[in-house]
Amino acid sequence: MIQIDSAERGRVLTLPKLLPNILTTIGLCAGLTGMRFAMEGEWEKAVFAILVAATFDTVDGLSARLLKAHSRFGAELDSLADTISFGVAPAVVIYLWIRAPLIGGGSDHLLEWFWIPILAFSTCNALRLARFNVMHEDGKPIDKTYFTGVPAPAAAGMAMMPMGMEFILKRFQSGFIIAEYPLWVLGWIVSISLLMISRVPTFSFRNVRFSVARNRAILVLLAVGLSVAVFSKEPWIFLFSLGALYLASLPFSIIAHRKDNERK
């Protein structure tokens, strides 16, 4: 019978302790799969794969807090996965998307210029994550109600909103193709890139404590049911609306942060 001494037993990881890292790895694979779908011209699948990665990024953090499975290894893995899933993958997907209408159309030379904003997005994503890591390692008190700048998963979702709009237009058989107007798309990408590295306070929804009166609980359940119904029928309208609501929340987060500072 094999026996494990106390020192070796201390290095054994249980499944609950390993679960957050498993979820992070699944999210990383989803982000990479999004790039594969983009290379094959499956644009909707590519965007959806990155949104799946964002879902797992939220769940792995939640599971780490619930299971008290925080570790330095998990933090480093999560940061590297975020760089790939929300910095590299969306950039590659968007570049291939705007590249497709230009190939063979005599405008191939513009792709070298179009690549610059794409690089800026990935670079700003890495800088934002590096700043986030440094802020948590400095030992200074951090306001968990707000992020500094737009978080990487939210920025990735917002960056792909033009693609979502094109999916919606396609759903209603519109002939307008947003990918054929790359300058507008790249201007949007630059704006999102700047929001990532900005000092704009944004709501940290992970730390929001949601409470509702008992007599209104039925309304919340009804809203959830209706949301699921809309998502099942028109997923891109639902997801685009979420992105628009998040974008609309930015001015309110600035105002709320300012008021919180005045109370201190």
matplotlib code that plots the C-alpha trace (Angstrom):
import matplotlib.pyplot as plt

x = [0.0, 1.4, 1.6, 1.9, 3.7, 2.3, 4.6, 3.5, -0.2, 0.0, 0.9, -2.1, -4.9, -8.5, -10.9, -12.7, -9.3, -8.5, -11.9, -11.2, -8.1, -10.0, -12.6, -9.9, -8.3, -11.7, -12.2, -8.7, -9.5, -12.8, -10.9, -8.4, -11.3, -12.8, -9.7, -10.1, -13.7, -12.6, -10.0, -12.7, -15.0, -17.5, -18.0, -20.9, -19.3, -16.1, -17.8, -19.8, -16.7, -15.1, -18.3, -18.2, -14.6, -15.9, -18.6, -16.0, -13.8, -16.6, -17.4, -13.8, -13.4, -16.8, -15.8, -12.4, -14.1, -16.8, -14.4, -11.6, -9.3, -7.2, -3.5, -0.7, -0.7, -4.4, -4.0, -1.1, -3.0, -6.1, -4.2, -2.5, -5.8, -7.4, -4.6, -5.2, -9.0, -9.8, -6.7, -5.4, -8.5, -10.9, -8.1, -7.5, -11.2, -12.0, -9.0, -9.9, -13.5, -12.7, -10.0, -12.4, -14.2, -10.8, -9.1, -8.9, -10.6, -7.5, -7.3, -5.0, -2.3, -4.6, -4.4, -0.9, -2.4, -5.5, -3.3, -2.0, -5.3, -5.6, -2.1, -3.1, -6.1, -4.0, -1.3, -3.8, -5.3, -1.9, -1.2, -4.6, -4.1, -0.5, -1.8, -4.5, -2.0, 0.3, -2.5, -3.4, 0.2, 1.1, -0.8, -2.7, -6.4, -8.5, -12.1, -13.7, -16.9, -15.1, -12.5, -10.0, -10.7, -12.9, -12.2, -10.7, -13.7, -16.1, -13.7, -13.6, -17.4, -17.7, -15.0, -17.1, -20.3, -20.0, -19.9, -23.0, -24.8, -24.0, -25.4, -28.6, -28.8, -28.2, -31.0, -33.4, -32.0, -30.5, -28.0, -25.8, -22.4, -20.5, -17.3, -17.1, -16.5, -13.4, -12.4, -15.5, -14.8, -11.2, -12.2, -14.5, -11.6, -9.3, -12.0, -12.4, -8.6, -8.3, -11.1, -9.2, -6.1, -8.0, -8.6, -12.3, -14.0, -16.3, -18.7, -17.4, -20.5, -18.8, -18.9, -22.4, -24.7, -28.1, -31.1, -34.8, -37.9, -39.9, -43.0, -40.9, -39.1, -41.7, -40.9, -37.2, -38.0, -40.4, -37.6, -35.2, -37.6, -38.3, -34.6, -34.0, -36.9, -35.4, -32.0, -33.3, -35.1, -32.8, -29.4, -27.5, -30.1, -30.0, -26.2, -25.9, -28.3, -26.2, -23.2, -25.1, -26.4, -22.8, -21.6, -24.5, -23.5, -20.1, -21.3, -23.3, -20.2, -18.2, -20.9, -21.4, -17.6, -17.4, -20.2, -18.6, -15.4, -17.2, -18.7, -15.3]
y = [0.0, 3.4, 6.0, 9.7, 11.7, 15.0, 17.1, 15.3, 15.4, 19.2, 19.4, 17.3, 19.4, 18.4, 18.8, 21.8, 23.6, 22.8, 23.7, 27.4, 26.6, 24.0, 26.6, 29.1, 26.6, 25.9, 29.6, 29.8, 27.0, 28.7, 31.9, 30.0, 28.2, 31.5, 32.3, 28.9, 29.7, 33.1, 31.5, 29.3, 32.3, 31.2, 34.7, 34.0, 31.0, 33.0, 35.7, 33.3, 31.3, 34.4, 35.2, 31.7, 32.5, 35.6, 33.5, 31.0, 34.0, 35.2, 31.7, 30.8, 33.9, 33.2, 29.6, 30.7, 33.0, 30.5, 27.6, 29.7, 28.3, 31.4, 30.8, 32.6, 30.0, 30.5, 34.3, 34.1, 31.5, 33.7, 36.8, 34.9, 33.4, 36.8, 38.2, 35.5, 35.2, 39.0, 40.6, 38.4, 36.4, 39.4, 41.3, 38.4, 37.8, 41.4, 41.8, 38.7, 39.9, 43.3, 41.7, 39.3, 41.9, 43.5, 40.4, 40.5, 43.9, 46.0, 47.4, 44.7, 47.3, 49.0, 45.9, 46.9, 50.1, 48.4, 46.1, 49.0, 49.6, 45.9, 45.8, 48.8, 46.9, 43.8, 46.1, 48.1, 44.8, 43.6, 47.0, 47.0, 43.5, 44.3, 47.4, 45.4, 42.8, 45.5, 47.2, 44.0, 43.2, 46.7, 45.9, 49.2, 49.2, 48.7, 49.8, 46.5, 48.4, 49.8, 48.8, 51.3, 51.3, 48.9, 45.3, 43.0, 40.7, 43.7, 45.4, 42.3, 42.2, 45.9, 45.6, 42.9, 44.9, 46.0, 42.3, 41.7, 44.6, 43.0, 39.6, 41.4, 43.2, 39.8, 38.3, 40.8, 40.4, 43.9, 44.4, 46.7, 45.1, 46.8, 44.9, 46.9, 50.1, 49.1, 52.7, 53.0, 49.6, 50.5, 53.9, 52.0, 49.6, 52.5, 54.0, 50.7, 50.4, 53.8, 53.0, 49.9, 51.9, 54.9, 55.9, 55.8, 54.1, 51.3, 49.2, 45.9, 43.8, 40.8, 42.5, 44.0, 42.7, 42.3, 42.4, 42.6, 42.9, 39.7, 41.2, 42.0, 38.7, 37.5, 40.4, 39.5, 35.9, 37.1, 39.4, 36.5, 34.3, 36.9, 37.5, 33.8, 33.8, 36.7, 35.2, 31.9, 33.6, 36.5, 35.9, 38.6, 41.3, 40.3, 40.2, 43.5, 45.1, 43.9, 45.6, 48.8, 48.8, 48.4, 51.2, 53.4, 52.5, 54.2, 57.8, 56.5, 54.7, 58.0, 59.9, 57.2, 57.0, 60.8, 60.7, 57.9, 59.8, 62.9, 60.8, 59.7]
z = [0.0, -1.0, 1.7, 1.2, 3.8, 5.2, 2.9, -0.2, 0.9, 1.2, -2.5, -3.6, -5.3, -4.9, -7.8, -6.2, -5.8, -9.4, -10.9, -11.5, -13.5, -15.5, -16.4, -17.3, -19.6, -21.3, -21.8, -23.4, -25.7, -26.7, -27.6, -29.7, -31.4, -32.3, -34.4, -36.1, -37.0, -38.4, -40.6, -42.0, -42.6, -39.9, -38.4, -36.2, -34.7, -34.2, -32.2, -30.2, -29.3, -27.8, -25.9, -24.5, -23.4, -21.6, -19.9, -18.6, -17.5, -15.3, -14.0, -13.1, -11.0, -9.2, -8.6, -7.2, -4.7, -3.7, -3.3, -1.8, -4.5, -5.1, -6.1, -7.7, -10.5, -11.2, -11.3, -13.8, -15.9, -15.9, -17.0, -19.9, -21.0, -21.0, -23.2, -25.8, -25.6, -25.3, -26.8, -29.6, -30.6, -31.2, -33.0, -35.4, -35.9, -36.7, -39.0, -41.0, -41.1, -42.7, -44.8, -46.6, -48.8, -49.8, -51.1, -54.8, -55.0, -55.7, -52.1, -50.7, -50.0, -47.4, -45.2, -44.0, -42.6, -41.3, -39.2, -37.1, -35.2, -34.7, -33.1, -31.0, -29.6, -28.6, -27.1, -25.1, -23.9, -22.6, -21.0, -19.3, -17.9, -16.7, -14.9, -13.3, -12.0, -10.7, -8.9, -7.1, -6.2, -4.8, -1.6, -1.8, -1.0, -4.1, -4.7, -5.7, -6.8, -9.9, -12.4, -13.9, -17.6, -19.5, -18.5, -21.2, -21.7, -21.9, -24.4, -26.5, -26.7, -27.5, -30.2, -31.9, -31.8, -35.5, -36.3, -34.2, -36.0, -39.4, -38.2, -37.2, -40.6, -42.3, -40.2, -41.6, -45.1, -45.4, -48.1, -46.0, -45.2, -42.4, -43.2, -46.5, -44.4, -42.5, -41.6, -39.4, -37.8, -37.1, -35.7, -33.3, -32.4, -31.6, -29.3, -27.4, -27.1, -25.5, -23.1, -21.9, -20.9, -19.7, -16.1, -16.5, -13.6, -14.8, -12.7, -11.4, -11.9, -10.3, -6.9, -7.2, -4.5, -6.0, -3.7, -4.4, -2.3, -1.9, -3.5, -6.6, -7.0, -9.4, -11.7, -11.7, -12.6, -15.3, -16.7, -16.7, -18.5, -21.2, -21.6, -22.2, -24.7, -26.6, -26.6, -27.9, -30.8, -31.6, -29.9, -31.7, -30.9, -27.3, -27.1, -29.0, -26.6, -23.7, -25.3, -25.9, -22.2, -21.0, -23.1, -21.8, -18.2, -18.5, -17.9, -14.9, -13.5, -13.7, -11.9, -9.2, -8.7, -8.2, -5.7, -3.8, -3.5, -2.2, 0.6, 1.7]

ax = plt.figure().add_subplot(projection="3d")
ax.plot(x, y, z, "-o")
ax.set_aspect("equal")
plt.show()
